[in-house]
Amino acid sequence: MLEGILTEGLIYGIMVLGVFITFRVLSFADMTVDGSFPLGAAVMAAAILKGLPVSAALLLAFLAGGLAGATTALIHTKLKIPDLLAGILTMTMLFSINLRVMSNRANLSLLKTATLFTRVADWGQALTIHTAWTLVLFCFLSVLAVKIILDVFFHTDFGLSMGALGANPQLVISQGMNPDVIKTIGISLANGLVGIAGAYAAMYQGFADVNFGTGAIVSGLASLMIGEFLIRSNKISILTLRALLGSLLYRALMYLARNYGYYLHMTANDLKLITGILIILCVIVSRTGFRSGFSPQKTRKR
């Protein structure tokens, strides 16, 4: 139970970090996530089944997600289409692209294929460590590496400019920087992370499915908002931490709903309803005055 919650929470935590970049840092309502998540899974699975190394497959998943994000950004910046609609258009087109990547099949099985997760499990068995906890440790180290890289990135001049773009676009323009370029790179980075999360989820589940991304953005937002109630801070390191904690707590809540919801006459069919109610409650509470995000000015002073 606990091992499953931690593993899923950490895997989807990478996706939540991507949602954090778009929704909180850039203030960009990006719906591409529902398409880039299964895209990462599809590209990784197809690459591994073609005989490519796992490292190359993960890199391709990241690049594919980044390309999907860049498509949304270009539709928004060059065609002047609203951010929400741009993301929906890309998400819709990605459904067909994902099918193409998987050779017009709805899913690809990885159960008889060696993946990164199967290798980690083998290492755990060799060290006499329970397989489930080995996967938890591996996911923790992977997410920790991603978090550290993001924390360092957002302390660079470009990262600070990205944070300033979401808070005050005119400030970025006055500094002689192109906001469209910064926005494109930020959205691409976010969806690249989502692609990695999709690849990890596929390896964990043992298959890639074209419907993997259904409701991904909703669960990502729910996780992000839940995390915002845990810790109040403007430091980027704390903001990324609470996004990950929110992902873990969200997965725990979903586990409780699946396994103990029958006491309230609820079934697995009600999970989307529960998620929607959670987001509505988060929005209502946030309107009482609680709202914190990445503050590049405060970060620079440190």
Contacts in CASP RR format, 6 or more apart in sequence:
PFRMAT RR
TARGET T0000
AUTHOR 0000-0000-0000
METHOD contacts of the structure
MODEL  1
MLEGILTEGLIYGIMVLGVFITFRVLSFADMTVDGSFPLGAAVMAAAILK
GLPVSAALLLAFLAGGLAGATTALIHTKLKIPDLLAGILTMTMLFSINLR
VMSNRANLSLLKTATLFTRVADWGQALTIHTAWTLVLFCFLSVLAVKIIL
DVFFHTDFGLSMGALGANPQLVISQGMNPDVIKTIGISLANGLVGIAGAY
AAMYQGFADVNFGTGAIVSGLASLMIGEFLIRSNKISILTLRALLGSLLY
RALMYLARNYGYYLHMTANDLKLITGILIILCVIVSRTGFRSGFSPQKTR
KR
1 255 0 8 1.000
3 130 0 8 1.000
3 132 0 8 1.000
3 133 0 8 1.000
3 135 0 8 1.000
3 136 0 8 1.000
4 132 0 8 1.000
4 136 0 8 1.000
5 248 0 8 1.000
5 251 0 8 1.000
5 252 0 8 1.000
5 255 0 8 1.000
6 136 0 8 1.000
6 139 0 8 1.000
6 140 0 8 1.000
6 248 0 8 1.000
7 132 0 8 1.000
7 135 0 8 1.000
7 136 0 8 1.000
7 139 0 8 1.000
7 204 0 8 1.000
8 204 0 8 1.000
8 251 0 8 1.000
9 247 0 8 1.000
9 248 0 8 1.000
9 250 0 8 1.000
9 251 0 8 1.000
10 136 0 8 1.000
10 139 0 8 1.000
10 140 0 8 1.000
10 142 0 8 1.000
10 143 0 8 1.000
10 244 0 8 1.000
10 247 0 8 1.000
10 248 0 8 1.000
11 139 0 8 1.000
11 197 0 8 1.000
11 198 0 8 1.000
11 200 0 8 1.000
11 201 0 8 1.000
11 204 0 8 1.000
12 197 0 8 1.000
12 201 0 8 1.000
12 219 0 8 1.000
12 220 0 8 1.000
12 223 0 8 1.000
12 247 0 8 1.000
12 250 0 8 1.000
12 251 0 8 1.000
13 143 0 8 1.000
13 197 0 8 1.000
13 223 0 8 1.000
13 243 0 8 1.000
13 244 0 8 1.000
13 247 0 8 1.000
13 248 0 8 1.000
14 142 0 8 1.000
14 143 0 8 1.000
14 146 0 8 1.000
14 193 0 8 1.000
14 194 0 8 1.000
14 196 0 8 1.000
14 197 0 8 1.000
14 200 0 8 1.000
15 33 0 8 1.000
15 37 0 8 1.000
15 193 0 8 1.000
15 194 0 8 1.000
15 195 0 8 1.000
15 197 0 8 1.000
15 198 0 8 1.000
15 216 0 8 1.000
15 220 0 8 1.000
15 247 0 8 1.000
16 220 0 8 1.000
16 223 0 8 1.000
16 224 0 8 1.000
16 243 0 8 1.000
16 244 0 8 1.000
16 246 0 8 1.000
16 247 0 8 1.000
17 146 0 8 1.000
17 147 0 8 1.000
17 150 0 8 1.000
17 190 0 8 1.000
17 193 0 8 1.000
17 240 0 8 1.000
17 243 0 8 1.000
17 244 0 8 1.000
18 33 0 8 1.000
18 189 0 8 1.000
18 190 0 8 1.000
18 191 0 8 1.000
18 192 0 8 1.000
18 193 0 8 1.000
18 194 0 8 1.000
19 30 0 8 1.000
19 33 0 8 1.000
19 190 0 8 1.000
19 194 0 8 1.000
19 217 0 8 1.000
19 220 0 8 1.000
19 221 0 8 1.000
19 223 0 8 1.000
19 224 0 8 1.000
19 243 0 8 1.000
20 190 0 8 1.000
20 224 0 8 1.000
20 239 0 8 1.000
20 240 0 8 1.000
20 243 0 8 1.000
21 150 0 8 1.000
21 186 0 8 1.000
21 187 0 8 1.000
21 189 0 8 1.000
21 190 0 8 1.000
21 193 0 8 1.000
22 28 0 8 1.000
22 29 0 8 1.000
22 30 0 8 1.000
22 186 0 8 1.000
22 187 0 8 1.000
22 190 0 8 1.000
23 29 0 8 1.000
23 30 0 8 1.000
23 221 0 8 1.000
23 224 0 8 1.000
24 224 0 8 1.000
24 239 0 8 1.000
24 293 0 8 1.000
24 294 0 8 1.000
25 154 0 8 1.000
25 162 0 8 1.000
25 163 0 8 1.000
25 166 0 8 1.000
25 186 0 8 1.000
25 293 0 8 1.000
25 294 0 8 1.000
26 162 0 8 1.000
26 163 0 8 1.000
26 165 0 8 1.000
26 166 0 8 1.000
26 183 0 8 1.000
26 186 0 8 1.000
26 187 0 8 1.000
26 190 0 8 1.000
27 166 0 8 1.000
27 167 0 8 1.000
28 76 0 8 1.000
28 83 0 8 1.000
28 166 0 8 1.000
28 183 0 8 1.000
28 187 0 8 1.000
29 83 0 8 1.000
29 84 0 8 1.000
30 69 0 8 1.000
30 72 0 8 1.000
30 83 0 8 1.000
30 87 0 8 1.000
30 187 0 8 1.000
30 190 0 8 1.000
30 191 0 8 1.000
30 217 0 8 1.000
31 84 0 8 1.000
31 87 0 8 1.000
31 88 0 8 1.000
31 90 0 8 1.000
31 91 0 8 1.000
31 217 0 8 1.000
32 68 0 8 1.000
32 69 0 8 1.000
32 71 0 8 1.000
32 72 0 8 1.000
32 87 0 8 1.000
32 90 0 8 1.000
32 91 0 8 1.000
32 94 0 8 1.000
32 187 0 8 1.000
32 191 0 8 1.000
32 194 0 8 1.000
33 91 0 8 1.000
33 191 0 8 1.000
33 194 0 8 1.000
33 213 0 8 1.000
33 216 0 8 1.000
33 217 0 8 1.000
33 220 0 8 1.000
34 91 0 8 1.000
34 213 0 8 1.000
34 214 0 8 1.000
34 215 0 8 1.000
34 216 0 8 1.000
34 217 0 8 1.000
35 68 0 8 1.000
35 90 0 8 1.000
35 91 0 8 1.000
35 94 0 8 1.000
35 95 0 8 1.000
35 98 0 8 1.000
35 213 0 8 1.000
35 216 0 8 1.000
36 64 0 8 1.000
36 65 0 8 1.000
36 66 0 8 1.000
36 68 0 8 1.000
36 69 0 8 1.000
36 94 0 8 1.000
36 191 0 8 1.000
36 192 0 8 1.000
36 194 0 8 1.000
36 195 0 8 1.000
37 194 0 8 1.000
37 195 0 8 1.000
37 197 0 8 1.000
37 198 0 8 1.000
37 201 0 8 1.000
37 212 0 8 1.000
37 213 0 8 1.000
37 216 0 8 1.000
38 94 0 8 1.000
38 98 0 8 1.000
38 198 0 8 1.000
38 208 0 8 1.000
38 209 0 8 1.000
38 210 0 8 1.000
38 211 0 8 1.000
38 212 0 8 1.000
38 213 0 8 1.000
39 61 0 8 1.000
39 64 0 8 1.000
39 65 0 8 1.000
39 68 0 8 1.000
39 94 0 8 1.000
39 97 0 8 1.000
39 98 0 8 1.000
39 101 0 8 1.000
39 195 0 8 1.000
40 61 0 8 1.000
40 64 0 8 1.000
40 65 0 8 1.000
40 194 0 8 1.000
40 195 0 8 1.000
40 196 0 8 1.000
40 198 0 8 1.000
40 199 0 8 1.000
40 202 0 8 1.000
41 61 0 8 1.000
41 195 0 8 1.000
41 198 0 8 1.000
41 199 0 8 1.000
41 201 0 8 1.000
41 202 0 8 1.000
41 208 0 8 1.000
41 209 0 8 1.000
41 212 0 8 1.000
42 98 0 8 1.000
42 101 0 8 1.000
42 102 0 8 1.000
42 108 0 8 1.000
42 202 0 8 1.000
42 208 0 8 1.000
42 210 0 8 1.000
43 57 0 8 1.000
43 60 0 8 1.000
43 61 0 8 1.000
43 64 0 8 1.000
43 101 0 8 1.000
43 195 0 8 1.000
43 199 0 8 1.000
44 57 0 8 1.000
44 58 0 8 1.000
44 60 0 8 1.000
44 61 0 8 1.000
44 198 0 8 1.000
44 199 0 8 1.000
44 202 0 8 1.000
44 203 0 8 1.000
44 208 0 8 1.000
45 102 0 8 1.000
45 108 0 8 1.000
45 110 0 8 1.000
45 202 0 8 1.000
45 207 0 8 1.000
45 208 0 8 1.000
46 101 0 8 1.000
46 102 0 8 1.000
46 103 0 8 1.000
46 108 0 8 1.000
46 208 0 8 1.000
47 56 0 8 1.000
47 57 0 8 1.000
47 60 0 8 1.000
47 61 0 8 1.000
48 54 0 8 1.000
48 57 0 8 1.000
48 110 0 8 1.000
48 113 0 8 1.000
48 115 0 8 1.000
49 108 0 8 1.000
49 110 0 8 1.000
49 113 0 8 1.000
52 60 0 8 1.000
54 115 0 8 1.000
54 116 0 8 1.000
54 119 0 8 1.000
57 199 0 8 1.000
58 116 0 8 1.000
58 196 0 8 1.000
58 199 0 8 1.000
61 192 0 8 1.000
61 195 0 8 1.000
61 196 0 8 1.000
61 198 0 8 1.000
61 199 0 8 1.000
62 192 0 8 1.000
62 193 0 8 1.000
62 195 0 8 1.000
62 196 0 8 1.000
63 192 0 8 1.000
64 192 0 8 1.000
64 195 0 8 1.000
65 188 0 8 1.000
65 191 0 8 1.000
65 192 0 8 1.000
65 194 0 8 1.000
65 195 0 8 1.000
66 188 0 8 1.000
66 189 0 8 1.000
66 191 0 8 1.000
66 192 0 8 1.000
66 195 0 8 1.000
67 188 0 8 1.000
68 90 0 8 1.000
68 94 0 8 1.000
68 191 0 8 1.000
68 192 0 8 1.000
69 90 0 8 1.000
69 187 0 8 1.000
69 188 0 8 1.000
69 190 0 8 1.000
69 191 0 8 1.000
69 192 0 8 1.000
70 184 0 8 1.000
70 187 0 8 1.000
70 188 0 8 1.000
71 90 0 8 1.000
71 93 0 8 1.000
72 83 0 8 1.000
72 86 0 8 1.000
72 87 0 8 1.000
72 89 0 8 1.000
72 90 0 8 1.000
72 187 0 8 1.000
72 191 0 8 1.000
73 86 0 8 1.000
73 180 0 8 1.000
73 183 0 8 1.000
73 184 0 8 1.000
73 186 0 8 1.000
73 187 0 8 1.000
73 188 0 8 1.000
74 184 0 8 1.000
75 81 0 8 1.000
75 86 0 8 1.000
75 87 0 8 1.000
75 89 0 8 1.000
75 90 0 8 1.000
76 82 0 8 1.000
76 83 0 8 1.000
76 86 0 8 1.000
76 87 0 8 1.000
76 183 0 8 1.000
77 180 0 8 1.000
77 183 0 8 1.000
77 184 0 8 1.000
78 180 0 8 1.000
79 86 0 8 1.000
81 89 0 8 1.000
95 210 0 8 1.000
98 210 0 8 1.000
99 105 0 8 1.000
99 106 0 8 1.000
99 210 0 8 1.000
102 108 0 8 1.000
102 208 0 8 1.000
102 210 0 8 1.000
106 209 0 8 1.000
106 210 0 8 1.000
106 211 0 8 1.000
107 207 0 8 1.000
107 208 0 8 1.000
107 209 0 8 1.000
107 210 0 8 1.000
108 207 0 8 1.000
108 208 0 8 1.000
109 206 0 8 1.000
109 207 0 8 1.000
110 202 0 8 1.000
110 203 0 8 1.000
110 206 0 8 1.000
110 207 0 8 1.000
110 208 0 8 1.000
111 206 0 8 1.000
111 207 0 8 1.000
115 203 0 8 1.000
115 206 0 8 1.000
116 203 0 8 1.000
117 135 0 8 1.000
117 138 0 8 1.000
117 200 0 8 1.000
117 203 0 8 1.000
117 204 0 8 1.000
118 203 0 8 1.000
120 134 0 8 1.000
120 135 0 8 1.000
120 138 0 8 1.000
121 131 0 8 1.000
121 134 0 8 1.000
121 135 0 8 1.000
123 134 0 8 1.000
124 130 0 8 1.000
124 131 0 8 1.000
124 134 0 8 1.000
125 131 0 8 1.000
125 134 0 8 1.000
127 134 0 8 1.000
129 137 0 8 1.000
135 204 0 8 1.000
139 200 0 8 1.000
142 200 0 8 1.000
143 244 0 8 1.000
146 193 0 8 1.000
146 196 0 8 1.000
147 240 0 8 1.000
147 241 0 8 1.000
147 244 0 8 1.000
150 236 0 8 1.000
150 240 0 8 1.000
151 236 0 8 1.000
151 237 0 8 1.000
151 240 0 8 1.000
153 159 0 8 1.000
154 160 0 8 1.000
154 162 0 8 1.000
154 163 0 8 1.000
154 236 0 8 1.000
154 294 0 8 1.000
154 299 0 8 1.000
155 236 0 8 1.000
155 299 0 8 1.000
158 182 0 8 1.000
158 185 0 8 1.000
159 296 0 8 1.000
160 296 0 8 1.000
160 299 0 8 1.000
160 300 0 8 1.000
161 172 0 8 1.000
161 175 0 8 1.000
161 177 0 8 1.000
161 182 0 8 1.000
161 296 0 8 1.000
162 182 0 8 1.000
162 185 0 8 1.000
162 186 0 8 1.000
163 294 0 8 1.000
163 296 0 8 1.000
164 171 0 8 1.000
164 172 0 8 1.000
164 296 0 8 1.000
164 297 0 8 1.000
165 172 0 8 1.000
165 179 0 8 1.000
165 182 0 8 1.000
165 183 0 8 1.000
167 294 0 8 1.000
167 295 0 8 1.000
167 296 0 8 1.000
169 179 0 8 1.000
172 179 0 8 1.000
172 182 0 8 1.000
173 179 0 8 1.000
194 216 0 8 1.000
198 212 0 8 1.000
201 212 0 8 1.000
202 208 0 8 1.000
202 212 0 8 1.000
215 272 0 8 1.000
218 272 0 8 1.000
218 275 0 8 1.000
218 276 0 8 1.000
218 279 0 8 1.000
219 250 0 8 1.000
219 275 0 8 1.000
220 247 0 8 1.000
220 250 0 8 1.000
221 279 0 8 1.000
222 250 0 8 1.000
222 275 0 8 1.000
222 276 0 8 1.000
222 278 0 8 1.000
222 279 0 8 1.000
222 282 0 8 1.000
223 243 0 8 1.000
223 246 0 8 1.000
223 247 0 8 1.000
223 249 0 8 1.000
223 250 0 8 1.000
224 243 0 8 1.000
224 246 0 8 1.000
225 278 0 8 1.000
225 279 0 8 1.000
225 282 0 8 1.000
225 283 0 8 1.000
225 286 0 8 1.000
226 246 0 8 1.000
226 249 0 8 1.000
226 250 0 8 1.000
226 253 0 8 1.000
226 278 0 8 1.000
226 282 0 8 1.000
227 242 0 8 1.000
227 243 0 8 1.000
227 245 0 8 1.000
227 246 0 8 1.000
227 249 0 8 1.000
228 242 0 8 1.000
228 282 0 8 1.000
228 286 0 8 1.000
228 290 0 8 1.000
228 292 0 8 1.000
229 282 0 8 1.000
229 285 0 8 1.000
229 290 0 8 1.000
230 242 0 8 1.000
230 245 0 8 1.000
230 246 0 8 1.000
230 249 0 8 1.000
231 238 0 8 1.000
231 241 0 8 1.000
231 242 0 8 1.000
231 245 0 8 1.000
232 290 0 8 1.000
232 292 0 8 1.000
233 239 0 8 1.000
233 242 0 8 1.000
233 292 0 8 1.000
234 292 0 8 1.000
234 293 0 8 1.000
234 294 0 8 1.000
234 295 0 8 1.000
234 298 0 8 1.000
234 299 0 8 1.000
235 298 0 8 1.000
235 299 0 8 1.000
235 302 0 8 1.000
236 294 0 8 1.000
236 299 0 8 1.000
239 292 0 8 1.000
239 293 0 8 1.000
239 294 0 8 1.000
250 278 0 8 1.000
253 274 0 8 1.000
253 278 0 8 1.000
254 271 0 8 1.000
254 274 0 8 1.000
254 275 0 8 1.000
257 266 0 8 1.000
257 270 0 8 1.000
257 271 0 8 1.000
257 274 0 8 1.000
258 268 0 8 1.000
258 271 0 8 1.000
261 267 0 8 1.000
261 270 0 8 1.000
266 274 0 8 1.000
END
